[in-house]
Amino acid sequence: MADQFDSPVDVAADAQGVPGLTQMVTAVGLALFTVAMLNAHALAAWADGLEPGARTAAIATVAHGLADRTAERGFDAPRRALKSSWDQAKALRWRGQTAADADQR
């Protein structure tokens, strides 16, 4: 039965004979890993917003641990650079404009 997987899109095996479903699972797994490594701080912030409880505490511990480890290894450098640029853009003012004037959105 496993060899009779009906896909709406037929993906042929590659030159090494790896089936299309295996290729897809590998690509999704790599994408998930990349997002987790480059966006671990967002996972930690999401965990902080969960309703308190024993399971939430475990999730938060893992999420904050991952965020700390990725920061130690410098994987959060792209996010920090983008956030820094965004903060600088938000701080820009027209000549003669005060911060109080600019914050009236």
Secondary structure as the mmCIF struct_conf table of DSSP 4:
data_model
#
loop_
_struct_conf.conf_type_id
_struct_conf.id
_struct_conf.beg_label_comp_id
_struct_conf.beg_label_asym_id
_struct_conf.beg_label_seq_id
_struct_conf.end_label_comp_id
_struct_conf.end_label_asym_id
_struct_conf.end_label_seq_id
HELX_RH_3T_P HELX_RH_3T_P1 ALA A 2 GLN A 4
BEND BEND1 PRO A 8 VAL A 9
TURN_TY1_P TURN_TY1_P1 ALA A 15 GLN A 16
HELX_RH_AL_P HELX_RH_AL_P1 GLY A 20 LEU A 38
BEND BEND2 ASN A 39 ASN A 39
HELX_RH_AL_P HELX_RH_AL_P2 ALA A 40 ASP A 48
TURN_TY1_P TURN_TY1_P2 GLY A 49 GLY A 49
BEND BEND3 LEU A 50 LEU A 50
HELX_LH_PP_P HELX_LH_PP_P1 GLU A 51 PRO A 52
BEND BEND4 GLY A 53 GLY A 53
HELX_RH_AL_P HELX_RH_AL_P3 ALA A 54 GLU A 72
TURN_TY1_P TURN_TY1_P3 ARG A 73 ASP A 76
HELX_RH_AL_P HELX_RH_AL_P4 ALA A 77 ALA A 91
TURN_TY1_P TURN_TY1_P4 ARG A 95 GLY A 96
HELX_RH_AL_P HELX_RH_AL_P5 ALA A 99 ALA A 102
TURN_TY1_P TURN_TY1_P5 ASP A 103 ASP A 103
#
